[in-house]
Amino acid sequence: MQACAQACVVPSVFPSVAAQRQLLPWLVSICHSLSIEQAWAAHVAHIARQPLAQDIVQLCLSFAGVLAVALPLPPEQRPAGYEWMEAFQLGELFALDCPLHPALRRHLQAADGSHATAALTAVAQLVQNLPLDQPPAGFSQEQYRGLLATVTDLLTTLCIELSNPRALGQLGVEQRRQVAKQLLPLAGLPHQLQCAHGSRQGEQCPAEDDQLLLVGVDTASCLMQLLVALRQADCDAFLRAGGQRPATLLASSSADVAAWCSASGAALQCMPLVQRLHSLDRQREAPLNFVDSALDLAWCAAFYVETEAMQPARHAAAVQLAAWQLHSRLAQLVHFMAAAEQPLVRLGDEQHAAALLTLLASAMVDACHLASTQPKEMEESGAASAGLRPK
């Protein structure tokens, strides 16, 4: 492990980037093999406490960046050593109980905004491209679940570390937008993982699949809280601007606003699944955290719809449609929770009820306002949005 890592970081040994990239899969494979072998536990624990561990972490995160680009390619076009098995090994290498996990967290805590953004972008793209239809070639069912769980859990670690005030303060406007762009498509991660091989077609999930889904619930909750933290900076800027729309908003276009609404809708769509997982073990915190995070994300989406509604109409049709879709998801949540046994969202609870009613009203008011600004555009956009309006 030590010799391989030093070979990667010492330019005189392998001066070219191409040579380093050829060596990176070997580094990850060696580190993974040593970390899972009990005979090497003391050696690995010793290295994990040394400065060299930070170099290993940095190299592994660089490897994740190349994997994120290579794995969406057809298998025959991928560089040698850049396969899903290597992504699985990378995820296991930084698992919570692995000696290198603390080194990863120390590295992220010391990283500047650009490095933290690059690391999160790479891992988020790996999660977005996980093979959910069937296991990759050569994977057993256990390894497949391990791939989905460890790569997803790695994203959780990155989101937690990036959510602290110091890390957030290091991010510039474009970096904040890049992080949001990567995380918004993953707000519905539990539902996406439910479609994975062995957890689909309405079958009763085995315990192993429920455990995987809980990992997805926890990751989605963490990434939504990071999105909420990113949005807080926009709220502060909005107040400093005296209620005027600042140019530094994360949602700088109507397409961005629609993306926030879509992410919120995807999270709300996961509620029946999260409710089922909660019913299996009511002591677990992940489903409860998910509910709070999903409602917070809905507030974020409503905020961006409202700021867009204040502007001279640009592309009101897209934003109005997004607002009606958000309203529809919230209404579906109310109906589902009203019929659920021991629901996670308690309509009899003053805080939950007030939040839902305010969100429903806000989405409807903003959608109606947007409709009044460009009625012709709405007519030309087709009847799709009209079908989403509440009767």
C-alpha positions, 0 to 999 in steps of 0.5 A, a space after each residue: 500500500 505504502 509503496 504504491 501510493 508513493 509511486 503515484 504521488 512522486 512525479 519522478 517515478 511516474 511523471 505523466 498523468 496517463 501513467 498515474 491513471 494506469 496505476 490508480 486502479 492497482 492502488 485501490 485494489 491493493 488498499 482494498 485487499 489489505 483493508 479486508 484481510 485481518 492479517 494486515 489490520 495492524 499495518 493498515 491501521 498504522 498507515 491510516 494514522 500517518 500523513 501518507 493516508 491523506 495522499 491515499 485519500 486524495 488519489 482515491 478521490 481522483 480515481 473516483 473522478 475518472 470512474 465517474 467519467 468512464 463508467 457511463 461509457 460502453 464497457 468496450 470504451 472504458 480504460 482498463 481497470 475502470 469498472 464497477 468492481 473498482 467502484 465497489 472496492 472504492 466504496 468499501 475502502 471508505 466504509 464507516 468501519 474501515 481504517 481509512 474512513 477517518 482519514 477521508 473525513 480529515 481530508 474533506 475537513 481540510 479541503 478547499 472549496 474546489 477540491 470538496 466540490 470535485 469530490 462530491 461531484 464525482 461521487 454524486 455522478 457515480 450514484 446517478 449512474 449506478 446500474 439499477 437494472 441488473 448487476 454488472 457482469 461478474 457481480 454476485 447478488 451480495 456484491 451488487 448490494 454492496 456496490 449500491 450501499 457503499 457508493 451511496 454511503 460514500 456520498 452520505 459522508 461527503 454531504 455531511 462534511 460539506 454541510 458544516 459552516 466552514 466547508 460551506 463558507 469555502 464554496 463560491 457561487 458557481 461551486 454552490 450551483 455545481 453541488 446543487 446541480 449534482 444533488 437535485 437529481 438524487 432527492 428521490 434516491 430511495 425510490 430509485 434504489 427500490 427499482 434495483 435488481 431484486 427490489 422491484 415488481 412489487 415483490 416483498 423485499 428481503 431484509 437485505 434490500 430493506 437495509 439497502 433502501 434505508 441507506 438510500 433514505 439516510 443518504 437522501 436525507 443528508 443530501 437534502 439537508 446540504 441543499 437546504 444549507 446551500 439555500 440558506 445563503 440565498 435567503 440571507 442574500 435575499 434579505 440583504 438585497 431588501 427583498 430584491 432578487 440577487 444575482 447569486 441565487 442557486 436557482 438563477 433561471 426558470 430551468 433551475 427553479 423547475 429542477 428544485 421543484 422536481 427534486 422536491 416532488 421526487 422526495 415527496 414521492 418516496 414517502 409511501 416507501 419511507 412510511 413502510 420502512 418506518 413501520 418495520 422498525 419505528 426506532 430507526 431515525 432515518 425515516 424520521 430524518 427523511 420526512 423533515 428533510 423532504 419538507 425542508 426541501 419543499 420549502 426551498 422549492 417554494 422559495 425559488 418559485 416565489 422569487 421567480 414569480 417576483 420577476 418579469 415573466 421570462 419562461 413562466 410556463 415552465 415554472 408554473 408547471 413546476 409549481 402545480 406539480 409541487 402542489 400536486 405532490 403535496 396534496 398526494 402526501 396529505 391524502 396518503 398520510 391521512 389514510 396511513 396507520 401511525 403516519 410519519 407526517 401527522 396531520 393532527 400535529 400543529 407543526 406538520 399541518 401548518 407546514 403542509 397547508 402553507 406549502 400548498 397555499 404558497 404553491 397555488 398562489 405562485 402558480 396562479 400569479 405566474 399564469 396571470 403574467 403570461 396567459 398566452 404562453 401558458 395556452 401555447 404550452 399545452 394542456 399538460 399543466 392545466 391537468 395538474 391544477 387542483 379541481 
